[in-house]
Amino acid sequence: MKKTLAVLALLLMFSFIVTGCGDKKDTPAQSTKQQVITLKMADIYPVTHIYATDVAKFFINRVEELTQGRVKIEYYPAEQLGKQKDLLNLTSQGVADIGYMAPTVLAGQLPLNTVMALPNYTTSSQGSKIYWKLANGVLMDEFKKYGVRPVYAFTTPQYDVCTVKKEVKKPEDLKGLKLRTPGGIYDKIAQAYGVTPVVIPTTEVYEATQRGVVEGFFMNYVTMNSYKLNELVKYSTMGARFGAFPIVECINEKTWEKMPEDVKKAIMQAGEETSMHAGEVNDREAAKLAGEFEKKGLKLYRLSPEEEKLWKEPIKDLSQIWIEEMEKKGLPGKKVYEEFDKVCKEVVR
């Protein structure tokens, strides 16, 4: 009897120890699982594009580093979660937690953000500093109307003009040319120089140029290289300002509000760093590509500072036209432009 009781006591004690050990083992794992926030991030770029391989990757890594692994981002490039024109709505609905938005493509939804396409700066580094400040300032209300907010923002360098047969050295050389533009404000820029604008999606520019539908296009070197368009043109300006392409990644507001304050702070730090990094990447890549294009036979015409002033003359009224268009829509175009102009003067010295 005593032996039986002793055995039972030992079994009971062993059971208690095992159960206790089990609790200690499981609790930290469960706690860690609860703390990890997983976000879906979607954009449009092919997996080989520098904005996917470098810029997006930089943001994802910095968020994970600054949150010490508490935030993990699942990346969906190449329109895997939705088409370019739909990503604002999909992010607003929470299909994507973070989504790519191009204001000039979404001009009907983000009209005030198109101020960033105006040719008041030259480099991507300049444009990215300006856009980050405005996106988190005077432009914030336009994002919040759709239940999103920016987590990083940047611009391409300003577009140059690239042509197949005719070299362009001065504004008058553009008159009568039929050139591809992305549409919208870029058409107004083209028309100011006497160009006949032809709106064609970027994915169709190669064929349109090859077939002679257009005699060239307005584009930055990074995009031109991504679509191998440098194979078709023989001439390009360098330093002209035909508009830039603004890009912003936004997070769903409801997702944002659920996050702890320290996580929000970390994401915003990562976003600012990414915005500046994107500007540097664009400018570095553009300079590298310019050299590569020249070696392959592309003739670059570099504008002098004096020539740059002459090139600005045909578009001197563009800003006022933009303001008036916004005001006609009942939007604070004057207020936004004045802030844009102020920040431009701070950044572009």
N, C-alpha and C positions, 0 to 999 in steps of 0.2 A: 504493500500500500504506500509506504513511504517512498519507495523507488518510483512508483507510478506518479505520485505527486511531484517528485523532483523533476521527472521527465516533462511533465505538463508545465511546470514552472519554467524550465529551460526553453521549451517550445514557445511559450507565451512571450518570454523575454526576447527570443530570437525574432519572433514576428514583429515585436515592437521596434526592435532595432532596424529591421529591414524596411518597415513602413516609414520610420523616421528618416532613414537614408534616402528612401525614394522621394520624400517630400523635398529634401534639400537639393536633390538632383534636378527635379522638374521645375521648381519655382523660378530659378534664374532664366531658364530657357523660355518659359512662358512669359516672363517679364520682358525679356529681350524682344520676343515676337510682338508683344503689344506695343512696344516703343517704335518699331520700324514703320515708317510711312513710305508706301510705294506709290509713285506717281507715273502716269503715262504721258509721254511727251511725243508730239507728232509734228513733222514738217514735210516738206515737198522734195527735198534734195536727194538725188541718187546717192547711194552709199559711198561712191568714189569722190563726190563733190567735197571741196575743201570746207564748206560750211557744215558738212556732216562729219568728216574725218577729223576736223580740228575744232571749229567753234562750238558745235553742239557737244562734242566730247569734253571740251574744256569746261563747259558749264556743268555737265553731269558729274565730272570728277570733283570739281570744286564744291559742289553742293554736298557730295558725300563726305569729302574731307572736313568741311567746315561744320557739318552736323555730326561728325564722328560716327558716320554710318547709320544715323537715325533716319536719314532720307535716302531712298534708292529710287533711281529714275529708270524706267523701262523706255527705251528709245524706239520709235516707229518712224523711220525716214520714208522717202519715196512715195508719199501719199498713201501709206498703208492703212491709215485710219480715216482718210477722207481726202477729197480733192481740195486744191488750193482755195478755191472760192468758198468752200464749205467749212473750213477749219475754225473760223471765228464762231460760227453757230455751234459747231460740234464741241468746242471748248466751253462755250457758254452753257451748253446742255450737260457738260460733264462727261461726254464720251471720251474726250481727251482732257487730262488735268492741265496740261500745258500745251499750247498750240501756236503754230506759225501763222503770222498775219502780215500781208503786204498791203499797206494802206492805199497805194496807187491802184492796186487790183480791186480793193474793196472801197473805192472812193465814195460809193453810195452809202456805206456804213461808217467809214472812218474819214470823212471829208477833211476835217481839220488837221489830221495827221499828214495829209498830202503837202502841207507846208514844207516838210522835210525834203521834198523833191526839188524845191526852188534852188537855182544855182547861185546861192550866196556863200558857198564855201567850195573847196576843191577836193581835199583828201577825205578818205574814209575815216581817218582818225579824228579829223575835225567834225565831220558829220555825226560820228558816233557819240562824241562828247556832248554835242548839241542835242541830239535826239534823246539820250539818256536823261538829261536834265529836263527837257520839255515833257517827255513821256511821264515822268513822275511829278510834274508840275501842272502847267496850264492845259495839257492834253489829257490828264487823268480822267476827267469827267466823261470824256467821249468813250473811253474804255469801260468805265464802270456802268455806263448805260446798258452795256451788253453783259454785265456780270463777270467781267474779267479785269485783270490788272497786269501791267507789264512786269516781266522779271528780267528781261534784257532786251536791248534795242541797239541797232547799228544801221549804218548806211553803206552802200557801195561807194567807191570813188565816183565823182561826176562822170557822166558819159562823154566820150569823144565821138567824132564822126569817122566812120571807116567806109572806104569806097573801093569799088572794083576797077574803074577805068580812069576816073578824073581825080587828080590830086587837089586837095583843098588846103589852101594856105591863108586865105583871107575870107571874111564873111561873104563877099560877093560871089565867091566860087561855088557857094551852096545853091544859088538861085537856079530853080528849074529842076534840081535833082529830085528823083523819086526815092525816098529813103524809108526804111522800116522804123517805126516807133512803137513803144508799148501802149500808146493811146493816152487819152486824158490830157494832163498838163504838158506832156511831152509833144503832143500835136501842136499846142500853142507855141512852144519854143521853136519847133521846126518851121511853122508858118511865118514866124517873125523873121526868119532868115530866107524866106522865099522858097522853102522846101515843100514838096508835095508829100505829106505824111501818109504812110501805108501801115495800118495797124495789123500786125501779124504776131501770133504767139511765138515765144522764143523757140519752142520745139520745131517750128516750121520755117524759121528764118534761113536755115541752110539751103533747103530746097528752093525757097523763093528767090534767094540770091543767085543760086546756081542756074536757075531757069531764066533769070533776067527780069523777074517780076519787080524787083527793086534793084537800085544801083549801089546799095550799101545800107548802112544802118547806124543808129546811135546806140552805143553800148560801152560798157567798161571791159577792160582786158580780162578780168577774172572770168566773167560770164562768157566772153568771146572764146576763151580757151576751153571752157567746159563743153561748149557745143562745137568745137573745132572750126569755128567761123574764120579764124585767121588763115585757113587754107584757101579761102575764096577771095579775100580782099588784098589789094596791093598797096593801099595808102591809108594812113590814119593820122589824125591830129593827136597831140599830147599836151594836155593842160587847158583844153577848151572846157567850157561848162555848159553841157546840154541837159542838165538835170541829173539827180542821183536817185537811187532806188532804196527807199527805207524799208527796214525789216524789223519786226518786233515779235518776241515770244511772250505770250500772256498766260497767266494762270487763272483757273476758275476761281471766282471770288468766294464761293461757299467752301471750296477746298482750302483756300487761303485762311479763311476765318477760323477753321477748325484747328489750325496749327498753333503750337506753343509760340510765345513771343521770341524765344531764343532761336527757334527754327526759322521763323520769318526773317529775323535779323541776318541769319547766316545765308539764307537764299538771296536776300537783297545784296549782300556783300558779294556773293558769287556772281549775281547778275551784273553789278557794276563792273566787276573785274572782267567779265566776259564781254561786255559792251566795248570796253577799252581794248581788250585783246583782239576782238573782231576787227576793229579799225586798223590795228597794227598789222594783222594778218593780211587784210585786203591790200594795204599800201605796199607791204613787202612783196606780196605775190604779184601785184601790178608792175612794180619796178623790175622784178625778175623776168616776168613775161615780156615786157617791152624789149628787153635785151635779147631774149630768145626769138621773138618775132622778127627783130631786125636781122639776126643771123640767118633766118630762113627766107629773107628777101622782102619783108614788109617795110615800106618806106615811111618812117615816122617824121612828122613835122612838129617840132617842139616850139610852142608859142613863147615868145619873150614877154616880160612883164608889160612892156609897152603895147605889144599886140593883144595881150589879154584885155586891156582897157578898150581897145577898138572892138573886140568881140562882144563886150558887154553892151555896147550901144543899141543893137537891135532889140534887146530884151529888157531895156531899162524900165518899161511900163509893166512888166510881167507881174511883179509883186502887187501892184495896185489892181490889176485885173483879178488876181487870186482873191484879194481882200473883198472886192466888190461881189464876186461870185458867192463867197461864203456869206456875206451880209444879206444878199438876196434870198438866201435859204434860211435866214433868221438865225445864223450862227455868228459867234463872236470873232469874225475873221480879223478885224482890226486889232483886237486885244491879243490874239494868238500871234499874229505877224509881228507886232511890236515886241513881244517877248522873244520870239524867234530871232528877230533882227538884233536885239540887245545881246542875246547869248552868242550869236554869230560874231559880233564885234569883240566880245570877250575872248572867244576862242581863236578867231582868225585875226592875227595881228600883222 
